[in-house]
């Protein structure tokens, strides 16, 4: 690729994506800082001589955590390599991220060229992947850097297998295995989804390339090789899932059922991000601009080769399949495919979907044959791609400076962010840890002093004992211990496979005790050398030796093949020669120079095109203002309900948006609840929504301390069997994990009832509709009625009357229903505003059919009865009259009592 101008133009265009990396610190993304601290922990272990630390000893307040035993170590390794070269933590991570921006785009460029797409088409395909909204979101808003790494490796993995199936050869087969092995070491979930995409790509290659059977078997061998190269990590991570709390990733907020997306969101434009919003809107979209470019590419169908048409069809089907996997109809697959539920969020497919979309956009440039028009098309497409994602290239908030971060800073961040071991919900804590939370440990002071903590609990030794530290390694400590009697000794580490206690060089039995599951061992009386070490297990060591042997053997043969004259390197024999004219090279070079200069020297310092800032006390979109304070800590500014008229039906999903603002810095993590309660006695709880944090933003996080508001969206699924009637919505806050620790409002109440009342309406059956509506006062009409045909003497009558408001009503009228016997005498009645006045006629939306229940005391005598219905105001007793002037109507339907 070094001789291709399209590749160098791709690098120039990718520079825009790396712009925020030049700013000091890291933006306040969801996960970015914790991944930087994981690099710090890996560097710490490398300096201690441990290249692959399955146990991270400095996490969870020094009690340790099996972080790298379960999560791919490749990104921390890359960051640590840069740190070992003398760079600080922040610079090291940013260099890796900048390299990954280029790596992902270059991989797609190479894939496009292998399909015969010319240089400019390949350039645009690469830029499509670089500026995929999901990938930019990962860099600066979500901050899942290992996932970004995996998505950057995926196109290279596909290209490696493509190259082998096209051309064969041991070196290419080895390269395919290495690429797949690195993918498996990068990010567990993306590796799983990427494997599915890789198999789909293999089917496409089988159709288009028709490789010989020998190469197909070789590709399967390469997959096996990649698994073997990463077996030291993959096999224990899969096998040992049951010994940690990994099931927490299937519950609560992380239940995949809560995160399916609708097509409206998947196909939306990237929105502008309000800088006053503390929890910016999650951008979970393919990008309308990219989807339109991909769809428009099919206009070039006539200029494609047969292989390229197959690629377009395959990419289109792949994109549709991934869209299906992100929407609710795929729920059955998520519930039954092994391990898929651990992906947590169906929208993770957005990252993989960027590849087929990039291929289709690149193919669209094939339709431009004339050099001048081809360059113009490439420039316009590039401009659309960058502008379409530009709102995400301006992260805001308090950036975190990490150049001189220490282990004490790591622990302070873990505590302040409410994390456990730099993970979401402590899902990697050993099963023997049963405590609801980890309050801390005595080791924290040693970290604050910059010392290596002693993991032997001196307080667990009997009176008269002495202990002298002999060595202080993070995973291997020795003590000279003198005990006057046999004692059970406790160590400040979680019990986990691999930990071993030795007394005078001989292993002794260990076990977990207490709700913290700390490691305990029995030591006999006398003077002994006690050793605590994370010595690992024999099967781990065997897998490590196996994988290392594969790496060394394959690497040695690769060097031997190179020495015998294999020199093809990056050349693509099946790709046409470069096609750019000098005019195109100069013109597109000037185009990118202009764009880069405009962005960095004018747009960034002088404009707010992509950086709007609203009034944090009056958030846009807030419909109802309430200003209710909770404990002088948080203010509920207001809310918006998705149903403007307040009428809903059972089975619908109601969206409630709450707007919060902090009144002071908080040291406590609060959760929020939304309860749907019957507005009439007995006021039972019927539906609810709970969020771990308001707006999914921990209340101890920086956005709660700044001049910002937090938008908190709750989607309330109304049960199918929800009884009709009025409902109130109650909102409250409580300490995370402690529902009983409620934060009181400034009025001393344990929650706040929103002023808006919802009416769960009853749909009118077809048979209830009247032949002709009955009009009352020109404002209301009776359009339907449900009456019992036969009732027993003395039994109450349950009626449903269906009304429609023809115009707004200033007051809540009183509805009367009289029971008339055969002589026309009143033998029972019901008077009162609908739903006790909670949902009176003054609330009725115009045009909506409202179901009103009426209960009458039963008639005691058998016979035929009829109903008289009317409306009046209280206390004036003025009636709403019928068109003929009558104050009421007697229905012709009869009710038989027998």
N, C-alpha and C positions, 0 to 999 in steps of 0.2 A: 504493500500500500504506500510505501514511501515515495513512489514515483507518480502517485495519483493526486491531482490537485483537488479533486472532490473531497478527499480525506482531510487535507489541510484546511479547506474551507469549512468542513465539519468542525474541526478544532476551534476555528475562529468563532463560529456560531455558538459553540458550547460554552464559550467564555462568559456569556451573559448568565448562564445558569449558576456559575460559581461566584458571581458577584458578592452575595452576602457572606461568603467565606472570608472576604477581605476585611470585614468589620470585626472589631475586637469582641471576643467572647462568643458564646453560643446563644442563639435565640431561645426563648422560653417554650420550647416544644414539649410534647408530652413525655418523651423518652430520651431525648438527645443527651442530656447531662448524665443520666444514669449509665448510658453506654460509654461515655467518656470515662466515668469512674471505673467501669469494668476494665478499661484499658490500663488505668492506674493500678488496679489490683493485679493484672497480669504482669505489668512491668515489675511490680514489687516482687512477684514470685520468680520471675526470670533472674532478678538480681540476687535472689536467695538460692539460685541454682536449680529451680524447678521449671522446666520448659512447658510441661502440660500438667497444671495443677487441677486435679479433679475437685479439690476442696479449696475454697477461697477463705482463708482463715480470718480475714479482717472484716468480713461482713457480719451483719446482725450483731453489732456492738462488740465484735471480737469473738463471738461464740462460733462463727464460721458458717459456711453454707456451701452445698455441693453445686455451685453455680455452673462451672465448666464441665461437670460430669454430665449435665443434661442439656446445656445450651452450647451451640456451635462456637468453637474457640477462634475461628479464623479472623474475624474482625479485631478482637483484642490482640491477636498475634501481630496483625499488620500494624496496628498503632504502636505496639511495643517495639517492633523492629525500628520504627522511626525514632522512638525515644532512646533506643540503644545507640543510635547514631549521634546522640547529644542534643536532640531537639526537646523543647518543653512539651508538656502534655497537650496543650491546646493546639500548637502548631502541628504536632505529629498527627493528631486526628484530622485536622483540616487538610493536610497534605494527602492523607488517604482518601478523604471524601472527594477532593478535587480529582484525584486519579480515577476514582470510580465513575465520576461524571463522564470522563473521556472514555473509560473502559466500556461502559454500556453502549454509548453511541458508536464507538468503533466496532464493537461486536455486531451491531445491527448493520452498519455499513458493509462489513465483510460478508455478512449473510446475504445482503441485497446484491452485492457484486457476484456472489456465487450463483445467484439465480439469473445472471445476465442483465441485471438492471444497470443502466449507464451511471457514470460517476455522479451526476447531479441528482438523479433519482435516489442513488444510494446515500448521498449527502442528506437529502430531505428525509429519507427513512430514518437515518441516524438521529437527526434533529427531532423528529417526531417522538422518538424514544426518550431522548434527553429531556424534552419538554413535556412529556406525558404528565398530566396534572397530578397523578398519584405519585410519581417519582419525585417531583418537586416538593410535593407535600411531605414525603418521607424525609427529605433533606432538612427542611426548615420548620415544619409544623408538627409532624408526628415524631420525627427524630429516631425512627427505628433503623439505625445505621446497618446492623447485620442484614436486615431485610433488603435494604438498598444495595448492599454488597451482593446478595444472592441474585437480585434482579439484574445486576451488572454482569454477573457470571453466566446467567442463563443463555443469552444469545451466543456466547463463545462456546458453551457446551453443545448447543445445537449445531453451530458451525463446525465444531470438531467432528461430530458424528457424520455430518453431511460430507465433510472432506474425506473421511474414511470410506464411506459408502460410494463416493464418486471415484476415488483414486486408489483405495486400498493401501497396503503397506503397514509394516509393524509400527513404524514411528507414529503414523496418524492414528492407529488404533490405541497406542499408548497415550497419545495426547487426548483422545476422547475419554479414556478412563481417568486421566488426571483431572480433566475439566469437570467430570461428573463427581469425582471424589472431593474436589474443592467446593462444589455446590453443596454437597452433603455436609460439609464442615462449616458452612457459612450461616445458614438460618434454617432451623428445623422445618418450619411450616412452609416456607417458600420452596425448600428442597422437595417437600412432598408434593406441592402443587406443580412445581417445575418438572418433576418426574412424569406426572400425568401429561403435561404439555409436551415433554420430550418424546414420549411414546406416541402421541398424536402426530408430532412432526415426523417421527419415523415411519408411520403409516403413509403420510404424504410422500415421503422420499421413496418408499417402496413402490408407490404408484407411478411416480414421475421418473425416477432414476433407474428403476428395475435392476437393482444391483444383483450380482450373482449370489447364490445361496451361501457361498463361503463367506462373503462379506457380511451378510445378514447375521450369520453365526458369530462372526468376528465382532459385530456391533454389540451383540448380547454378551460376548466375552468382555468387551470394554465396560459395559454396565456393571458386570460382576467385579471387574478390576477396580472400578471407582468405589464400589461398596467395600472391597477389601482394603483399599488405601485409607478409607475412613472408618474401618471396622472398629478400631480402638475407641472411637467415640460413639458411633451409631449403635452398635450392639448393646453396650451397657446402658445407653440412654433409653433404648426401647425396653430392654429387659427389666430395668430397675424402676420402672414407673410406679409400681405398686408400693414401694417403700417410702414414697413422699406423698405430699398432699396435692398431687396433680389434678385430682378431681375438682379442686376449687376453680379450675379453668372451664368447668362445664356448668357452673352455677352462677346465679345472680347476673351481674352486668355482663359476664363473659359467656353467658348462654347464647349460642349462635342464633337461636330462634328470635332473639330480640334485635337482630342486626341485618335482616334482609332489607334490600333497597328496592324502591320502585323505579320504573323506567323513567319517570319524570326527573328523578335525581341522578340516575346513571347517565342520562343524556343531556344534562344541563350544562350551561356555560359556567366557567369559573367565576364566582362572585367576587366583587371587591370586598376587602376585609376592613371593617371599621376598627380604627386604632383605639377607640374607647372601649371596645369589647374585650373583656379579659379572657374569654374562652372563644376564640374565633371559630366561626362556623366550620364544621368538618367538611372539607372538600372531597367528596367521594363521588367522582364523576369520571367518565371516559373523556369528557370535554366535547361539547357540541361541535366546536371548530374542528377537532380531529376526526370526529365521526363524519362530518360533512365532507372533509377532504378525502377520507377513505371511501365514502360512497361515490363521490365525484370521480374517483379513480377509474371506476368501471366504464366511464365514457371512453377510455382509451383501450377498450377490449380489442378492437380491431388491430391495434399496433403491437399486441403481445404475441409471444411465441406460445406454443402449446404448453411448455413447462410453466411459463408465467401465468397462463390462465388457470392451470391447476393450482398454482400457489395462491392466486386470488380467491378461488373457490374454497380452498382449504383454510385460508386465513379468515374468510368471511364466516365459514361454518364454525371455526374455532372461536371467533369473537362471539357469535350467537350462543354457542355452548357455554362460554364463560359468563355471559349476561344471564343465562338461565340459572347458573349456579349461584348467582348473587341475588336472585329473586325468590320469593316465597314458594313458588311451585316446586323448587328443588328440595324442599324440606325433607322429603322421604329419603333422598340420597344422603343428606347430611346426617340423618338419624341412623342409617344402616351401613354406610361405607366405613370400614375400619379406620380409626384414628382421625377421620375427617372432622369430627366434632371438636377436636383439640385445636383446630385452626381458629376457633372462637368467632371470627368475623368473616362472614361470606364475602365481604367487599375486598378481602385480600386478593381475590382473583383479578382485581383491577390492575395490579402490578404485572401479572402475566399477560393480561389482555393487551397491554401496550405493545407487545411484540407483533401479533398479527395485524393490528391497526397500523403500525409503522410500515410493515411490508406492503399493505394496500396503498398507503399514501405514497410510498416510493414508486410503486408500479404506475401511479397516475402520471408521473413525469415521463414515462415511456411514450406517451401520446404526443409529446412535443419533439418533432424531428428536426426542425430548423434550429440552428444554434442560437440565434438571437431570441426567438420565442422560448426556447428551452431555458435560457438564462433568466428571462423575465418570469417564467412560470416558477422556477426554483426560488427566485427572490420573493415573489408574492406568497408562495407557500411558506417559506421560512418566516416571513413577517407575520403571517397569520398564526403560525405555531408559537412564536415568541410572545406576541401580544395576547394570545388566548390564555397564556399561563402567567402573564406578567403580574397579576395581583398577588400571586404566591411568592414572588421574588422580592417582596418587601416585608419580611417578618418584623414584628415590633414587640415592644415590651422591654422588661429589664433583662439585658443580656448577662449571662453568667461567665465571669472571668475565671479561667482554670489554668493559667500558665504555671502557677506555683502551688497547685493543689496538693494536699497531704492526705494521709490516711485519716487523720482527725477530721478533715473537711469532708471526706467520704462518709464517715459515720454521722456527722452533723447533717449532711444532706439526706441520708437515709432516714434519720429521725424526723427532720422537718417536713419531708415530702410524704411522710406516713407510709413509707415503703418497708419491705422486709427483705433484706438481702438483695437490694436493687432489682426486685421483681414486684409485680403488681399486688399480689395477695399472699405472699409467702408460700407459693405453691410448691417450692422445693424444700420446705422444712421436712425433716424426717417424720414419719408417722408417729414416732414415739413422743413428739412434741404435741401436747394436747392443750397447752395454754392458749386462750383466745388471742393474746397478743404478747409480744416480747417487750417488757418494760425497759430493759437495759441490762448492763452487766458491770461488775466491778473492774473490768479491764479497760473501760473507757478513759479513766484518768491516765493510764499508762500511754494510751494513744495521744492524749492531749499533751503529754510531756515529751512525745517523740520517742518513747521507749518501746522495746519489744515486751509485750505483756507476759507475765507468768501465768500459765494455764493450770497449775496445780492450786486447788482451793485450800489455802493454809488453814482456813477456819474449820475444815472438815477433819483435821488431824486431832487426835486426842490430846488432852492436857499433858504437858511434859515432852511433847514431840519437838523435833527440830528438822528443818528442811533447808538445804543449801543448793541454790541453782548451779548447775554445772555447765549447761549450754542453753542458749535461747534461739532456736530456729523457729520460724513460723509454723512448721509442720513436724518438728522433731525437738523435743526438750527433755533434758536430763536433770535429775535432782538426786542429791544424797539425802536420804530421809532416815531419821532415827526415831523409831516408835517404841514406846514402853509396853505396848500391847498390840494385838492384832486389830486392824482398823479398816473400815471401808472408806476409801479415799475418793473424793470427788474432783473432777476436772472441769474447767470452764470451757467445754466444747460440747456440742450436741453429739450424742451417740450416733454413729453412722458406720456402715461397712467400710473397712479400710483403716479405722482407728484401732490402735493396739497399745496395750500397756504391758511393759516388760519389767520384771523385778529381777535384778541381777542377771540380765540377759535372757531370761525365760519368760515367754508370754504367759499372762494370767487371764482368768476369765473377766470379761467386762460386761456391763449391762447398762441400760438406760433406767433412770429413776426420776420421779417427780414429774410435774406437768411440763417442765421445760425439757425433759428427756436428756438430762446431762449425763455424761459418761462417768461411770463409777467402776471401781476395782477394789479388790480385797488385797491388802498388803500385810504380811506377817510381822510379828514384833522383831525388833533388832534394827541394825543399820544396813540399809540396802541402797543400791542405785536403781532408781525408778525412772523409766523412760516412757514418755508419751510420744508416739509417732503416728503419722498418717502413712502407714507402710503399704497401703493398697492391698489388693487381693491377687492371688496367683493368676486367675483368669484375666484380670485387667492387664497384668504384665504380659501374659501370653498374647493377648490381642495387640498390645502395643508393639511387641517384638514382631508379630506377624505383619502388621501394617508397615513398620519401619523396614522390614526385610523387603517387602514389595517396592517401597520407595527407592531403596538403595539398589536393588537388582534392576528395576526398570530404568532408573537414572543411569546406571552403569552401561546398560545396553544402549540407551539413547545416545550417550557420549560415544560409544563404539560405532554406532550407525553414522553419527556425524563425522567421525574420524575417517570413515570409509568413503566420504565424499557426498553425503546427502546434503545438498545445498539449496533446496528449493525454497525454504523459509516461508515467506508470506505470499509467494507467487500463487496465483489462481489460474491453473491451466485452462479451465473451462470458461473463463471470463474474457470478453472482448477487450481489446487494447483500449487505453485511455482515449476519450473522445472530446475532451474540452479544447476549444480553440483558445488562442491567446486573448481574444476579445472577451470571451466568457470568463477567463481566469482573472483578467484585470478588472472587468466590470463587477464581478461578484466579490472580488477582494475589496474593491472600493465600497461596495454595498455594506459589507460587514464592518469595515473601518468606520463608515458613517454611523451605522447603528450603534456600535460600541461607544464611539465618541459621544453621540447624542445621549445615550443612557448614563454613562459615568460622569460626564462633565456638565450636562444640563438637567436631565430629568431627575437624577438622584438628589442633587443639592438644592434644586430650585423649584420643583413642582410637587404637587400632591395628587397627581393623576391617579395613582394606584394606592394612595395612603389617606383615605378620608378619615376624619375624626368628628364624631358627633358629641352632643352634650351628654355626659355620663348620667346626669339626673333625669334626662328625658330621652330614653333610648328610642330609636326609630322602630316602629312596629308595635309598640306597647299601646294597647287599646284602652285599658282601664287603670287609672292611677289609684294606689291605696296608701303608700308610705306607712307601712307597719314595721316597727323595730322589734327585733328579737334579741332580748338580753343586752341591749346597747352594743351589740356586735355586728349584726347584719340587718340591713333594711330591705324589706320587700317593696320595691318601687311600684310594681304593678304587674299586670298580666294581660294575656290575650287568649281567648278560647276560639278554637277553629270553627265552631258553629255560631255565627253572628246572631242568629235569632233564638239561640238557646234550646232548640228542639233537636233531639237525637232519637235514634231507635236502637233497640237491643241488637247486639252483634256488631255495631259500628265501632270505629276507633276514633276517639276524641283526642285532639292535640291541644295541650295546655302549655303555653309558654309563660314562664315566670321570669321576672327581671329582678336580680339581687344586686346589692352594693354593700361592700364592707364599711363599717363605721370605725373600725380599729383593727390593728394587726392581731391575728389570732394564733394561739398556740395549740388549739384543739381542732381535731378533724370532726366536722359536722356532716351528717347525712340529712337528706330531705325526704319527706313523705307527702304524698297527695292522696287523700282519702275521699271517696265518693260515698256520702251518707244519705239515707232517706231523709227528706226534709220534714216528713210527718212522723210522729211517734210510731214505733219505738226507735227511730233514728238508727237503724242497723247499718253497719259497714257493708257495702255491696261491691265496690271495686276500688283498686288502689294502684299507685305507682311509687316505688322507692328508688332513689338514686344514692349510690355510695357517697357522692359529693354533689352539691348543687352545680348543675352544668358540667358534671364530670370533672370539676376542677377542685382539687383539695383546698380546703379553706385556709390552710397554712401556706399555700403557694403565693408567689409574688403578686399575681394579678389581683388578689384580694386586698392587697395593701396599697395599691396605686389608684389613681383617678380613673377607675374603670367600672364597668358594670358587667354582670355575669348573666348570660341568657341560659335558662334552664328549661329544656323542652321535655315534657312528659307525654307519652302516648298511652292513653287510657283505653284499654279494650273493654267494651261493655259486654257483659255476659249475654249469651243468647236468651237465657231465661230470666233476664232482669225484669222485675215487675214494673209496669208503667207507673209514672208518677213523678213528682218533683224531687230533685236531689240537690244537696249542697256539697260543695267541694271545700275540704279543710286542708290547709297547708301548714306544715310544721317542720321543725328542725330538732335533731337529737344528736348526741355524741355518737360517733361511728362505733358500731358494735354494741351500743348500750341503748336500746330503744326506750328504756325507762328514764334515761337522763335527758329529759326534754328541755329545750331552751324556751323559756317563757317569753311572751310578747310584752310590750310596754304596758299592756292592759292587765298583765298578770295571768293571761290565759295560756294554755298549753298548745295553742295553735290558732290559726286565723281562718275564719269562714269567708270565702270570697263572696262579694256582693251578688255576683251573677248566680242565678238559680237555673239549673238545667231541668228540662222536662223530657223524660223518657216517654216518648209517644207510642201509642198503640196503633198499628196500621189498621185501616178500615177494611173489613172483609167485603168482597164484591156483593154478597147477598144482603149486606146491611144498607147499601145505598138506596136512598129514597128515589122514586120515579121523578119527583120534582122537589128541589130544595124549598124549604119553608123560610121566608125572610122575616127577620125581626128588626124593626127600627132602621132599616136600611144599612145596618152595620154588621149584623150577624145572620148567618143562614144555617139551618139544620140540614145537613146533607146525608145523614145516615143514622140508623138506630139499631141496636141489638137488644131484643127483648126475649125473656124466657117464654116459650109457648105454653108450658104447663108447670105449675108449682103446687106444692103441698100446702094445705091450710096452716097458717102460722109461720111458714118459712119466709125468710127475708128474700127480697127481690134484688138481683144484681143487674143493673142496666148499663149500657154504654151508649152515650150520645155523641155524635160526631158533628162538630161545628167548624165553620170557616168564617174568619173575620174578613169583611170586605173593605174595612177602613180602620185606621188606628182609633182606639177607644181611650178616652181620658180617665176612665174610672173602671173599677172592677165591679161589674154588675152581679146581682144575686140571681142565681138560677133556682126556680121552684119547679118541682115535679109533684103533681097531685095524683093520687090514685082515686079513681071514680068507680062506684059500683054501678049496677044496672040501672038504678034510679037517678044516677048523676050526682050522688052525694059523695063528698070527700071522706074516704076511709083511711087515708094515710098520706103523708107528704114528706118532702125533703126540701129545705130551703138553705141556701148558703152559696157563697162564691165558689167557683171551681177550685178543687184541691185546697179548700180551707183558706183561700185568698193568697196562698203562697204562689200559685200560678194563676192569678186572676186574669180577667179579660183585658186589663190594661197592659199585660205582658204579651198578649197573643200577636204573633207576626201576621201581617196581612197575607192572605192567600193560603196559609198553612192549615190543613185539616187537623183539629185538635180533638183528641178523644177525651171525654169527660165521664168518669164513673159516677154512678148514682146508686145508692143503696136505700131501699124502702122497707119499712117494717111490713111483714107479711099480712095479708088479709086472713081473718080467722074463718070466715064463712065461705063455703064453696060457691062458685058462680063465675061469671065473666066480668072482667074488669078492664078499664081503659085508663090512659094516662093523659093528663093535661100539663102542658109545659109552657113556661114563659120566663121573662126576665124583668127585673125592676132594680131601681137604685135605692139605696138605704142612706138616710132614713126617710127620704121624700116619698118613697113608694111609687115613684113615677115609672110606668112600664115602658118597655120597648114594644111598640105595637106592630101588628101585622099590617100588610098593605091595606086591608079592609078596615083598619082601626081597632080590631079586637086586641085585648091585652094578653091573650094566650091562645094556644091551639090545642084541640083535643085530637089525639092521634086515632086513626081508624083501627089500628091493630089492637086485638084483644088478647088478654092473658087469662088463661083458664086455671082456676083454683079448684082442685079436686083431690 
